Amino acid sequence: MELGDIIGKRIKAKREELGIKQKEFAERVGVSASAINQFEGGAKKPSPDVLTRIAEELGVSTDYLLGASEEKNLFFSESVAAAFRDFKNLSPADRKIILSNIEFLKSKVKRKEK
């Protein structure tokens, strides 16, 4: 199986698993619906930049899309993936607050484990 076929099958399978239509997915990724159709059909391979955006939208790694890994989910659960999607839309100041809270919670867990 060629690389374009592997990428295409994995994009399509994950997109369908998430219940996202091609047109909506194309808008999220920033490409045309016909480009997504060509990627999924193996006729065309996405550029590295587009492949990265596709992976982010699907919540998988680029390694998974390229066939270098069988680990499908980048995150532990869909709720964690959704939280990361929300996080990237926040302002830098809000991101800093959230990261500070995460660090605080991690230190609290470490103290509890001791």
Phi and psi restraints in degrees (range 20) as a CNS / XPLOR table:
assign (resid 1 and name C) (resid 2 and name N)
       (resid 2 and name CA) (resid 2 and name C) 1.0 -79.9 20.0 2
assign (resid 2 and name N) (resid 2 and name CA)
       (resid 2 and name C) (resid 3 and name N) 1.0 158.0 20.0 2
assign (resid 2 and name C) (resid 3 and name N)
       (resid 3 and name CA) (resid 3 and name C) 1.0 -56.2 20.0 2
assign (resid 3 and name N) (resid 3 and name CA)
       (resid 3 and name C) (resid 4 and name N) 1.0 -44.1 20.0 2
assign (resid 3 and name C) (resid 4 and name N)
       (resid 4 and name CA) (resid 4 and name C) 1.0 -59.1 20.0 2
assign (resid 4 and name N) (resid 4 and name CA)
       (resid 4 and name C) (resid 5 and name N) 1.0 -37.1 20.0 2
assign (resid 4 and name C) (resid 5 and name N)
       (resid 5 and name CA) (resid 5 and name C) 1.0 -68.1 20.0 2
assign (resid 5 and name N) (resid 5 and name CA)
       (resid 5 and name C) (resid 6 and name N) 1.0 -41.8 20.0 2
assign (resid 5 and name C) (resid 6 and name N)
       (resid 6 and name CA) (resid 6 and name C) 1.0 -62.3 20.0 2
assign (resid 6 and name N) (resid 6 and name CA)
       (resid 6 and name C) (resid 7 and name N) 1.0 -49.4 20.0 2
assign (resid 6 and name C) (resid 7 and name N)
       (resid 7 and name CA) (resid 7 and name C) 1.0 -58.6 20.0 2
assign (resid 7 and name N) (resid 7 and name CA)
       (resid 7 and name C) (resid 8 and name N) 1.0 -49.0 20.0 2
assign (resid 7 and name C) (resid 8 and name N)
       (resid 8 and name CA) (resid 8 and name C) 1.0 -60.3 20.0 2
assign (resid 8 and name N) (resid 8 and name CA)
       (resid 8 and name C) (resid 9 and name N) 1.0 -46.0 20.0 2
assign (resid 8 and name C) (resid 9 and name N)
       (resid 9 and name CA) (resid 9 and name C) 1.0 -62.6 20.0 2
assign (resid 9 and name N) (resid 9 and name CA)
       (resid 9 and name C) (resid 10 and name N) 1.0 -40.4 20.0 2
assign (resid 9 and name C) (resid 10 and name N)
       (resid 10 and name CA) (resid 10 and name C) 1.0 -71.9 20.0 2
assign (resid 10 and name N) (resid 10 and name CA)
       (resid 10 and name C) (resid 11 and name N) 1.0 -38.9 20.0 2
assign (resid 10 and name C) (resid 11 and name N)
       (resid 11 and name CA) (resid 11 and name C) 1.0 -61.1 20.0 2
assign (resid 11 and name N) (resid 11 and name CA)
       (resid 11 and name C) (resid 12 and name N) 1.0 -51.5 20.0 2
assign (resid 11 and name C) (resid 12 and name N)
       (resid 12 and name CA) (resid 12 and name C) 1.0 -61.0 20.0 2
assign (resid 12 and name N) (resid 12 and name CA)
       (resid 12 and name C) (resid 13 and name N) 1.0 -45.8 20.0 2
assign (resid 12 and name C) (resid 13 and name N)
       (resid 13 and name CA) (resid 13 and name C) 1.0 -61.0 20.0 2
assign (resid 13 and name N) (resid 13 and name CA)
       (resid 13 and name C) (resid 14 and name N) 1.0 -45.2 20.0 2
assign (resid 13 and name C) (resid 14 and name N)
       (resid 14 and name CA) (resid 14 and name C) 1.0 -71.1 20.0 2
assign (resid 14 and name N) (resid 14 and name CA)
       (resid 14 and name C) (resid 15 and name N) 1.0 -39.8 20.0 2
assign (resid 14 and name C) (resid 15 and name N)
       (resid 15 and name CA) (resid 15 and name C) 1.0 -60.8 20.0 2
assign (resid 15 and name N) (resid 15 and name CA)
       (resid 15 and name C) (resid 16 and name N) 1.0 -45.6 20.0 2
assign (resid 15 and name C) (resid 16 and name N)
       (resid 16 and name CA) (resid 16 and name C) 1.0 -67.4 20.0 2
assign (resid 16 and name N) (resid 16 and name CA)
       (resid 16 and name C) (resid 17 and name N) 1.0 -37.6 20.0 2
assign (resid 16 and name C) (resid 17 and name N)
       (resid 17 and name CA) (resid 17 and name C) 1.0 -58.8 20.0 2
assign (resid 17 and name N) (resid 17 and name CA)
       (resid 17 and name C) (resid 18 and name N) 1.0 -37.0 20.0 2
assign (resid 17 and name C) (resid 18 and name N)
       (resid 18 and name CA) (resid 18 and name C) 1.0 -83.3 20.0 2
assign (resid 18 and name N) (resid 18 and name CA)
       (resid 18 and name C) (resid 19 and name N) 1.0 -7.6 20.0 2
assign (resid 18 and name C) (resid 19 and name N)
       (resid 19 and name CA) (resid 19 and name C) 1.0 73.0 20.0 2
assign (resid 19 and name N) (resid 19 and name CA)
       (resid 19 and name C) (resid 20 and name N) 1.0 32.7 20.0 2
assign (resid 19 and name C) (resid 20 and name N)
       (resid 20 and name CA) (resid 20 and name C) 1.0 -103.1 20.0 2
assign (resid 20 and name N) (resid 20 and name CA)
       (resid 20 and name C) (resid 21 and name N) 1.0 129.2 20.0 2
assign (resid 20 and name C) (resid 21 and name N)
       (resid 21 and name CA) (resid 21 and name C) 1.0 -73.2 20.0 2
assign (resid 21 and name N) (resid 21 and name CA)
       (resid 21 and name C) (resid 22 and name N) 1.0 153.5 20.0 2
assign (resid 21 and name C) (resid 22 and name N)
       (resid 22 and name CA) (resid 22 and name C) 1.0 -56.1 20.0 2
assign (resid 22 and name N) (resid 22 and name CA)
       (resid 22 and name C) (resid 23 and name N) 1.0 -44.4 20.0 2
assign (resid 22 and name C) (resid 23 and name N)
       (resid 23 and name CA) (resid 23 and name C) 1.0 -63.0 20.0 2
assign (resid 23 and name N) (resid 23 and name CA)
       (resid 23 and name C) (resid 24 and name N) 1.0 -46.0 20.0 2
assign (resid 23 and name C) (resid 24 and name N)
       (resid 24 and name CA) (resid 24 and name C) 1.0 -63.3 20.0 2
assign (resid 24 and name N) (resid 24 and name CA)
       (resid 24 and name C) (resid 25 and name N) 1.0 -42.3 20.0 2
assign (resid 24 and name C) (resid 25 and name N)
       (resid 25 and name CA) (resid 25 and name C) 1.0 -62.6 20.0 2
assign (resid 25 and name N) (resid 25 and name CA)
       (resid 25 and name C) (resid 26 and name N) 1.0 -42.5 20.0 2
assign (resid 25 and name C) (resid 26 and name N)
       (resid 26 and name CA) (resid 26 and name C) 1.0 -59.5 20.0 2
assign (resid 26 and name N) (resid 26 and name CA)
       (resid 26 and name C) (resid 27 and name N) 1.0 -42.3 20.0 2
assign (resid 26 and name C) (resid 27 and name N)
       (resid 27 and name CA) (resid 27 and name C) 1.0 -63.2 20.0 2
assign (resid 27 and name N) (resid 27 and name CA)
       (resid 27 and name C) (resid 28 and name N) 1.0 -42.5 20.0 2
assign (resid 27 and name C) (resid 28 and name N)
       (resid 28 and name CA) (resid 28 and name C) 1.0 -62.9 20.0 2
assign (resid 28 and name N) (resid 28 and name CA)
       (resid 28 and name C) (resid 29 and name N) 1.0 -38.9 20.0 2
assign (resid 28 and name C) (resid 29 and name N)
       (resid 29 and name CA) (resid 29 and name C) 1.0 -80.9 20.0 2
assign (resid 29 and name N) (resid 29 and name CA)
       (resid 29 and name C) (resid 30 and name N) 1.0 -26.1 20.0 2
assign (resid 29 and name C) (resid 30 and name N)
       (resid 30 and name CA) (resid 30 and name C) 1.0 90.6 20.0 2
assign (resid 30 and name N) (resid 30 and name CA)
       (resid 30 and name C) (resid 31 and name N) 1.0 30.8 20.0 2
assign (resid 30 and name C) (resid 31 and name N)
       (resid 31 and name CA) (resid 31 and name C) 1.0 -131.2 20.0 2
assign (resid 31 and name N) (resid 31 and name CA)
       (resid 31 and name C) (resid 32 and name N) 1.0 175.0 20.0 2
assign (resid 31 and name C) (resid 32 and name N)
       (resid 32 and name CA) (resid 32 and name C) 1.0 -79.1 20.0 2
assign (resid 32 and name N) (resid 32 and name CA)
       (resid 32 and name C) (resid 33 and name N) 1.0 158.0 20.0 2
assign (resid 32 and name C) (resid 33 and name N)
       (resid 33 and name CA) (resid 33 and name C) 1.0 -62.9 20.0 2
assign (resid 33 and name N) (resid 33 and name CA)
       (resid 33 and name C) (resid 34 and name N) 1.0 -33.7 20.0 2
assign (resid 33 and name C) (resid 34 and name N)
       (resid 34 and name CA) (resid 34 and name C) 1.0 -68.3 20.0 2
assign (resid 34 and name N) (resid 34 and name CA)
       (resid 34 and name C) (resid 35 and name N) 1.0 -31.9 20.0 2
assign (resid 34 and name C) (resid 35 and name N)
       (resid 35 and name CA) (resid 35 and name C) 1.0 -64.7 20.0 2
assign (resid 35 and name N) (resid 35 and name CA)
       (resid 35 and name C) (resid 36 and name N) 1.0 -44.6 20.0 2
assign (resid 35 and name C) (resid 36 and name N)
       (resid 36 and name CA) (resid 36 and name C) 1.0 -60.5 20.0 2
assign (resid 36 and name N) (resid 36 and name CA)
       (resid 36 and name C) (resid 37 and name N) 1.0 -42.8 20.0 2
assign (resid 36 and name C) (resid 37 and name N)
       (resid 37 and name CA) (resid 37 and name C) 1.0 -59.3 20.0 2
assign (resid 37 and name N) (resid 37 and name CA)
       (resid 37 and name C) (resid 38 and name N) 1.0 -42.6 20.0 2
assign (resid 37 and name C) (resid 38 and name N)
       (resid 38 and name CA) (resid 38 and name C) 1.0 -67.9 20.0 2
assign (resid 38 and name N) (resid 38 and name CA)
       (resid 38 and name C) (resid 39 and name N) 1.0 -39.1 20.0 2
assign (resid 38 and name C) (resid 39 and name N)
       (resid 39 and name CA) (resid 39 and name C) 1.0 -62.4 20.0 2
assign (resid 39 and name N) (resid 39 and name CA)
       (resid 39 and name C) (resid 40 and name N) 1.0 -48.6 20.0 2
assign (resid 39 and name C) (resid 40 and name N)
       (resid 40 and name CA) (resid 40 and name C) 1.0 -66.3 20.0 2
assign (resid 40 and name N) (resid 40 and name CA)
       (resid 40 and name C) (resid 41 and name N) 1.0 -30.5 20.0 2
assign (resid 40 and name C) (resid 41 and name N)
       (resid 41 and name CA) (resid 41 and name C) 1.0 -83.2 20.0 2
assign (resid 41 and name N) (resid 41 and name CA)
       (resid 41 and name C) (resid 42 and name N) 1.0 -6.1 20.0 2
assign (resid 41 and name C) (resid 42 and name N)
       (resid 42 and name CA) (resid 42 and name C) 1.0 80.9 20.0 2
assign (resid 42 and name N) (resid 42 and name CA)
       (resid 42 and name C) (resid 43 and name N) 1.0 5.1 20.0 2
assign (resid 42 and name C) (resid 43 and name N)
       (resid 43 and name CA) (resid 43 and name C) 1.0 -75.7 20.0 2
assign (resid 43 and name N) (resid 43 and name CA)
       (resid 43 and name C) (resid 44 and name N) 1.0 -23.6 20.0 2
assign (resid 43 and name C) (resid 44 and name N)
       (resid 44 and name CA) (resid 44 and name C) 1.0 -145.0 20.0 2
assign (resid 44 and name N) (resid 44 and name CA)
       (resid 44 and name C) (resid 45 and name N) 1.0 143.3 20.0 2
assign (resid 44 and name C) (resid 45 and name N)
       (resid 45 and name CA) (resid 45 and name C) 1.0 -102.5 20.0 2
assign (resid 45 and name N) (resid 45 and name CA)
       (resid 45 and name C) (resid 46 and name N) 1.0 138.3 20.0 2
assign (resid 45 and name C) (resid 46 and name N)
       (resid 46 and name CA) (resid 46 and name C) 1.0 -69.8 20.0 2
assign (resid 46 and name N) (resid 46 and name CA)
       (resid 46 and name C) (resid 47 and name N) 1.0 149.6 20.0 2
assign (resid 46 and name C) (resid 47 and name N)
       (resid 47 and name CA) (resid 47 and name C) 1.0 -65.0 20.0 2
assign (resid 47 and name N) (resid 47 and name CA)
       (resid 47 and name C) (resid 48 and name N) 1.0 162.4 20.0 2
assign (resid 47 and name C) (resid 48 and name N)
       (resid 48 and name CA) (resid 48 and name C) 1.0 -55.3 20.0 2
assign (resid 48 and name N) (resid 48 and name CA)
       (resid 48 and name C) (resid 49 and name N) 1.0 -39.9 20.0 2
assign (resid 48 and name C) (resid 49 and name N)
       (resid 49 and name CA) (resid 49 and name C) 1.0 -64.0 20.0 2
assign (resid 49 and name N) (resid 49 and name CA)
       (resid 49 and name C) (resid 50 and name N) 1.0 -46.0 20.0 2
assign (resid 49 and name C) (resid 50 and name N)
       (resid 50 and name CA) (resid 50 and name C) 1.0 -67.9 20.0 2
assign (resid 50 and name N) (resid 50 and name CA)
       (resid 50 and name C) (resid 51 and name N) 1.0 -39.5 20.0 2
assign (resid 50 and name C) (resid 51 and name N)
       (resid 51 and name CA) (resid 51 and name C) 1.0 -59.6 20.0 2
assign (resid 51 and name N) (resid 51 and name CA)
       (resid 51 and name C) (resid 52 and name N) 1.0 -40.5 20.0 2
assign (resid 51 and name C) (resid 52 and name N)
       (resid 52 and name CA) (resid 52 and name C) 1.0 -63.8 20.0 2
assign (resid 52 and name N) (resid 52 and name CA)
       (resid 52 and name C) (resid 53 and name N) 1.0 -44.7 20.0 2
assign (resid 52 and name C) (resid 53 and name N)
       (resid 53 and name CA) (resid 53 and name C) 1.0 -64.0 20.0 2
assign (resid 53 and name N) (resid 53 and name CA)
       (resid 53 and name C) (resid 54 and name N) 1.0 -39.5 20.0 2
assign (resid 53 and name C) (resid 54 and name N)
       (resid 54 and name CA) (resid 54 and name C) 1.0 -61.6 20.0 2
assign (resid 54 and name N) (resid 54 and name CA)
       (resid 54 and name C) (resid 55 and name N) 1.0 -47.5 20.0 2
assign (resid 54 and name C) (resid 55 and name N)
       (resid 55 and name CA) (resid 55 and name C) 1.0 -59.0 20.0 2
assign (resid 55 and name N) (resid 55 and name CA)
       (resid 55 and name C) (resid 56 and name N) 1.0 -44.0 20.0 2
assign (resid 55 and name C) (resid 56 and name N)
       (resid 56 and name CA) (resid 56 and name C) 1.0 -61.3 20.0 2
assign (resid 56 and name N) (resid 56 and name CA)
       (resid 56 and name C) (resid 57 and name N) 1.0 -45.4 20.0 2
assign (resid 56 and name C) (resid 57 and name N)
       (resid 57 and name CA) (resid 57 and name C) 1.0 -65.2 20.0 2
assign (resid 57 and name N) (resid 57 and name CA)
       (resid 57 and name C) (resid 58 and name N) 1.0 -33.3 20.0 2
assign (resid 57 and name C) (resid 58 and name N)
       (resid 58 and name CA) (resid 58 and name C) 1.0 -87.6 20.0 2
assign (resid 58 and name N) (resid 58 and name CA)
       (resid 58 and name C) (resid 59 and name N) 1.0 -12.0 20.0 2
assign (resid 58 and name C) (resid 59 and name N)
       (resid 59 and name CA) (resid 59 and name C) 1.0 72.2 20.0 2
assign (resid 59 and name N) (resid 59 and name CA)
       (resid 59 and name C) (resid 60 and name N) 1.0 32.2 20.0 2
assign (resid 59 and name C) (resid 60 and name N)
       (resid 60 and name CA) (resid 60 and name C) 1.0 -125.8 20.0 2
assign (resid 60 and name N) (resid 60 and name CA)
       (resid 60 and name C) (resid 61 and name N) 1.0 169.6 20.0 2
assign (resid 60 and name C) (resid 61 and name N)
       (resid 61 and name CA) (resid 61 and name C) 1.0 -87.3 20.0 2
assign (resid 61 and name N) (resid 61 and name CA)
       (resid 61 and name C) (resid 62 and name N) 1.0 158.1 20.0 2
assign (resid 61 and name C) (resid 62 and name N)
       (resid 62 and name CA) (resid 62 and name C) 1.0 -66.0 20.0 2
assign (resid 62 and name N) (resid 62 and name CA)
       (resid 62 and name C) (resid 63 and name N) 1.0 -31.9 20.0 2
assign (resid 62 and name C) (resid 63 and name N)
       (resid 63 and name CA) (resid 63 and name C) 1.0 -58.4 20.0 2
assign (resid 63 and name N) (resid 63 and name CA)
       (resid 63 and name C) (resid 64 and name N) 1.0 -40.9 20.0 2
assign (resid 63 and name C) (resid 64 and name N)
       (resid 64 and name CA) (resid 64 and name C) 1.0 -63.0 20.0 2
assign (resid 64 and name N) (resid 64 and name CA)
       (resid 64 and name C) (resid 65 and name N) 1.0 -47.0 20.0 2
assign (resid 64 and name C) (resid 65 and name N)
       (resid 65 and name CA) (resid 65 and name C) 1.0 -63.1 20.0 2
assign (resid 65 and name N) (resid 65 and name CA)
       (resid 65 and name C) (resid 66 and name N) 1.0 -33.3 20.0 2
assign (resid 65 and name C) (resid 66 and name N)
       (resid 66 and name CA) (resid 66 and name C) 1.0 -82.1 20.0 2
assign (resid 66 and name N) (resid 66 and name CA)
       (resid 66 and name C) (resid 67 and name N) 1.0 -5.7 20.0 2
assign (resid 66 and name C) (resid 67 and name N)
       (resid 67 and name CA) (resid 67 and name C) 1.0 85.2 20.0 2
assign (resid 67 and name N) (resid 67 and name CA)
       (resid 67 and name C) (resid 68 and name N) 1.0 8.0 20.0 2
assign (resid 67 and name C) (resid 68 and name N)
       (resid 68 and name CA) (resid 68 and name C) 1.0 -84.8 20.0 2
assign (resid 68 and name N) (resid 68 and name CA)
       (resid 68 and name C) (resid 69 and name N) 1.0 -10.4 20.0 2
assign (resid 68 and name C) (resid 69 and name N)
       (resid 69 and name CA) (resid 69 and name C) 1.0 -144.1 20.0 2
assign (resid 69 and name N) (resid 69 and name CA)
       (resid 69 and name C) (resid 70 and name N) 1.0 146.7 20.0 2
assign (resid 69 and name C) (resid 70 and name N)
       (resid 70 and name CA) (resid 70 and name C) 1.0 -95.5 20.0 2
assign (resid 70 and name N) (resid 70 and name CA)
       (resid 70 and name C) (resid 71 and name N) 1.0 -7.0 20.0 2
assign (resid 70 and name C) (resid 71 and name N)
       (resid 71 and name CA) (resid 71 and name C) 1.0 -71.3 20.0 2
assign (resid 71 and name N) (resid 71 and name CA)
       (resid 71 and name C) (resid 72 and name N) 1.0 105.2 20.0 2
assign (resid 71 and name C) (resid 72 and name N)
       (resid 72 and name CA) (resid 72 and name C) 1.0 -76.0 20.0 2
assign (resid 72 and name N) (resid 72 and name CA)
       (resid 72 and name C) (resid 73 and name N) 1.0 -48.0 20.0 2
assign (resid 72 and name C) (resid 73 and name N)
       (resid 73 and name CA) (resid 73 and name C) 1.0 -92.7 20.0 2
assign (resid 73 and name N) (resid 73 and name CA)
       (resid 73 and name C) (resid 74 and name N) 1.0 125.3 20.0 2
assign (resid 73 and name C) (resid 74 and name N)
       (resid 74 and name CA) (resid 74 and name C) 1.0 -73.3 20.0 2
assign (resid 74 and name N) (resid 74 and name CA)
       (resid 74 and name C) (resid 75 and name N) 1.0 -29.4 20.0 2
assign (resid 74 and name C) (resid 75 and name N)
       (resid 75 and name CA) (resid 75 and name C) 1.0 -114.6 20.0 2
assign (resid 75 and name N) (resid 75 and name CA)
       (resid 75 and name C) (resid 76 and name N) 1.0 161.9 20.0 2
assign (resid 75 and name C) (resid 76 and name N)
       (resid 76 and name CA) (resid 76 and name C) 1.0 -67.2 20.0 2
assign (resid 76 and name N) (resid 76 and name CA)
       (resid 76 and name C) (resid 77 and name N) 1.0 -34.0 20.0 2
assign (resid 76 and name C) (resid 77 and name N)
       (resid 77 and name CA) (resid 77 and name C) 1.0 -151.3 20.0 2
assign (resid 77 and name N) (resid 77 and name CA)
       (resid 77 and name C) (resid 78 and name N) 1.0 167.5 20.0 2
assign (resid 77 and name C) (resid 78 and name N)
       (resid 78 and name CA) (resid 78 and name C) 1.0 -64.2 20.0 2
assign (resid 78 and name N) (resid 78 and name CA)
       (resid 78 and name C) (resid 79 and name N) 1.0 -33.7 20.0 2
assign (resid 78 and name C) (resid 79 and name N)
       (resid 79 and name CA) (resid 79 and name C) 1.0 -66.0 20.0 2
assign (resid 79 and name N) (resid 79 and name CA)
       (resid 79 and name C) (resid 80 and name N) 1.0 -35.9 20.0 2
assign (resid 79 and name C) (resid 80 and name N)
       (resid 80 and name CA) (resid 80 and name C) 1.0 -69.2 20.0 2
assign (resid 80 and name N) (resid 80 and name CA)
       (resid 80 and name C) (resid 81 and name N) 1.0 -41.3 20.0 2
assign (resid 80 and name C) (resid 81 and name N)
       (resid 81 and name CA) (resid 81 and name C) 1.0 -60.5 20.0 2
assign (resid 81 and name N) (resid 81 and name CA)
       (resid 81 and name C) (resid 82 and name N) 1.0 -42.7 20.0 2
assign (resid 81 and name C) (resid 82 and name N)
       (resid 82 and name CA) (resid 82 and name C) 1.0 -63.7 20.0 2
assign (resid 82 and name N) (resid 82 and name CA)
       (resid 82 and name C) (resid 83 and name N) 1.0 -39.2 20.0 2
assign (resid 82 and name C) (resid 83 and name N)
       (resid 83 and name CA) (resid 83 and name C) 1.0 -62.7 20.0 2
assign (resid 83 and name N) (resid 83 and name CA)
       (resid 83 and name C) (resid 84 and name N) 1.0 -40.4 20.0 2
assign (resid 83 and name C) (resid 84 and name N)
       (resid 84 and name CA) (resid 84 and name C) 1.0 -67.8 20.0 2
assign (resid 84 and name N) (resid 84 and name CA)
       (resid 84 and name C) (resid 85 and name N) 1.0 -37.0 20.0 2
assign (resid 84 and name C) (resid 85 and name N)
       (resid 85 and name CA) (resid 85 and name C) 1.0 -63.7 20.0 2
assign (resid 85 and name N) (resid 85 and name CA)
       (resid 85 and name C) (resid 86 and name N) 1.0 -41.9 20.0 2
assign (resid 85 and name C) (resid 86 and name N)
       (resid 86 and name CA) (resid 86 and name C) 1.0 -65.1 20.0 2
assign (resid 86 and name N) (resid 86 and name CA)
       (resid 86 and name C) (resid 87 and name N) 1.0 -41.4 20.0 2
assign (resid 86 and name C) (resid 87 and name N)
       (resid 87 and name CA) (resid 87 and name C) 1.0 -57.2 20.0 2
assign (resid 87 and name N) (resid 87 and name CA)
       (resid 87 and name C) (resid 88 and name N) 1.0 -42.6 20.0 2
assign (resid 87 and name C) (resid 88 and name N)
       (resid 88 and name CA) (resid 88 and name C) 1.0 -69.8 20.0 2
assign (resid 88 and name N) (resid 88 and name CA)
       (resid 88 and name C) (resid 89 and name N) 1.0 -12.6 20.0 2
assign (resid 88 and name C) (resid 89 and name N)
       (resid 89 and name CA) (resid 89 and name C) 1.0 -94.4 20.0 2
assign (resid 89 and name N) (resid 89 and name CA)
       (resid 89 and name C) (resid 90 and name N) 1.0 -0.9 20.0 2
assign (resid 89 and name C) (resid 90 and name N)
       (resid 90 and name CA) (resid 90 and name C) 1.0 -83.3 20.0 2
assign (resid 90 and name N) (resid 90 and name CA)
       (resid 90 and name C) (resid 91 and name N) 1.0 161.7 20.0 2
assign (resid 90 and name C) (resid 91 and name N)
       (resid 91 and name CA) (resid 91 and name C) 1.0 -71.1 20.0 2
assign (resid 91 and name N) (resid 91 and name CA)
       (resid 91 and name C) (resid 92 and name N) 1.0 158.6 20.0 2
assign (resid 91 and name C) (resid 92 and name N)
       (resid 92 and name CA) (resid 92 and name C) 1.0 -56.5 20.0 2
assign (resid 92 and name N) (resid 92 and name CA)
       (resid 92 and name C) (resid 93 and name N) 1.0 -36.4 20.0 2
assign (resid 92 and name C) (resid 93 and name N)
       (resid 93 and name CA) (resid 93 and name C) 1.0 -66.0 20.0 2
assign (resid 93 and name N) (resid 93 and name CA)
       (resid 93 and name C) (resid 94 and name N) 1.0 -43.4 20.0 2
assign (resid 93 and name C) (resid 94 and name N)
       (resid 94 and name CA) (resid 94 and name C) 1.0 -67.0 20.0 2
assign (resid 94 and name N) (resid 94 and name CA)
       (resid 94 and name C) (resid 95 and name N) 1.0 -36.7 20.0 2
assign (resid 94 and name C) (resid 95 and name N)
       (resid 95 and name CA) (resid 95 and name C) 1.0 -61.5 20.0 2
assign (resid 95 and name N) (resid 95 and name CA)
       (resid 95 and name C) (resid 96 and name N) 1.0 -41.3 20.0 2
assign (resid 95 and name C) (resid 96 and name N)
       (resid 96 and name CA) (resid 96 and name C) 1.0 -62.6 20.0 2
assign (resid 96 and name N) (resid 96 and name CA)
       (resid 96 and name C) (resid 97 and name N) 1.0 -40.6 20.0 2
assign (resid 96 and name C) (resid 97 and name N)
       (resid 97 and name CA) (resid 97 and name C) 1.0 -62.3 20.0 2
assign (resid 97 and name N) (resid 97 and name CA)
       (resid 97 and name C) (resid 98 and name N) 1.0 -46.2 20.0 2
assign (resid 97 and name C) (resid 98 and name N)
       (resid 98 and name CA) (resid 98 and name C) 1.0 -63.9 20.0 2
assign (resid 98 and name N) (resid 98 and name CA)
       (resid 98 and name C) (resid 99 and name N) 1.0 -44.1 20.0 2
assign (resid 98 and name C) (resid 99 and name N)
       (resid 99 and name CA) (resid 99 and name C) 1.0 -62.8 20.0 2
assign (resid 99 and name N) (resid 99 and name CA)
       (resid 99 and name C) (resid 100 and name N) 1.0 -36.2 20.0 2
assign (resid 99 and name C) (resid 100 and name N)
       (resid 100 and name CA) (resid 100 and name C) 1.0 -64.0 20.0 2
assign (resid 100 and name N) (resid 100 and name CA)
       (resid 100 and name C) (resid 101 and name N) 1.0 -41.3 20.0 2
assign (resid 100 and name C) (resid 101 and name N)
       (resid 101 and name CA) (resid 101 and name C) 1.0 -65.1 20.0 2
assign (resid 101 and name N) (resid 101 and name CA)
       (resid 101 and name C) (resid 102 and name N) 1.0 -38.7 20.0 2
assign (resid 101 and name C) (resid 102 and name N)
       (resid 102 and name CA) (resid 102 and name C) 1.0 -63.6 20.0 2
assign (resid 102 and name N) (resid 102 and name CA)
       (resid 102 and name C) (resid 103 and name N) 1.0 -44.4 20.0 2
assign (resid 102 and name C) (resid 103 and name N)
       (resid 103 and name CA) (resid 103 and name C) 1.0 -60.9 20.0 2
assign (resid 103 and name N) (resid 103 and name CA)
       (resid 103 and name C) (resid 104 and name N) 1.0 -42.2 20.0 2
assign (resid 103 and name C) (resid 104 and name N)
       (resid 104 and name CA) (resid 104 and name C) 1.0 -61.0 20.0 2
assign (resid 104 and name N) (resid 104 and name CA)
       (resid 104 and name C) (resid 105 and name N) 1.0 -46.3 20.0 2
assign (resid 104 and name C) (resid 105 and name N)
       (resid 105 and name CA) (resid 105 and name C) 1.0 -65.7 20.0 2
assign (resid 105 and name N) (resid 105 and name CA)
       (resid 105 and name C) (resid 106 and name N) 1.0 -38.4 20.0 2
assign (resid 105 and name C) (resid 106 and name N)
       (resid 106 and name CA) (resid 106 and name C) 1.0 -62.0 20.0 2
assign (resid 106 and name N) (resid 106 and name CA)
       (resid 106 and name C) (resid 107 and name N) 1.0 -43.3 20.0 2
assign (resid 106 and name C) (resid 107 and name N)
       (resid 107 and name CA) (resid 107 and name C) 1.0 -67.0 20.0 2
assign (resid 107 and name N) (resid 107 and name CA)
       (resid 107 and name C) (resid 108 and name N) 1.0 -34.6 20.0 2
assign (resid 107 and name C) (resid 108 and name N)
       (resid 108 and name CA) (resid 108 and name C) 1.0 -65.2 20.0 2
assign (resid 108 and name N) (resid 108 and name CA)
       (resid 108 and name C) (resid 109 and name N) 1.0 -41.8 20.0 2
assign (resid 108 and name C) (resid 109 and name N)
       (resid 109 and name CA) (resid 109 and name C) 1.0 -64.9 20.0 2
assign (resid 109 and name N) (resid 109 and name CA)
       (resid 109 and name C) (resid 110 and name N) 1.0 -43.2 20.0 2
assign (resid 109 and name C) (resid 110 and name N)
       (resid 110 and name CA) (resid 110 and name C) 1.0 -61.5 20.0 2
assign (resid 110 and name N) (resid 110 and name CA)
       (resid 110 and name C) (resid 111 and name N) 1.0 -40.8 20.0 2
assign (resid 110 and name C) (resid 111 and name N)
       (resid 111 and name CA) (resid 111 and name C) 1.0 -64.9 20.0 2
assign (resid 111 and name N) (resid 111 and name CA)
       (resid 111 and name C) (resid 112 and name N) 1.0 -38.4 20.0 2
assign (resid 111 and name C) (resid 112 and name N)
       (resid 112 and name CA) (resid 112 and name C) 1.0 -66.5 20.0 2
assign (resid 112 and name N) (resid 112 and name CA)
       (resid 112 and name C) (resid 113 and name N) 1.0 -35.6 20.0 2
assign (resid 112 and name C) (resid 113 and name N)
       (resid 113 and name CA) (resid 113 and name C) 1.0 -69.4 20.0 2
assign (resid 113 and name N) (resid 113 and name CA)
       (resid 113 and name C) (resid 114 and name N) 1.0 -23.5 20.0 2
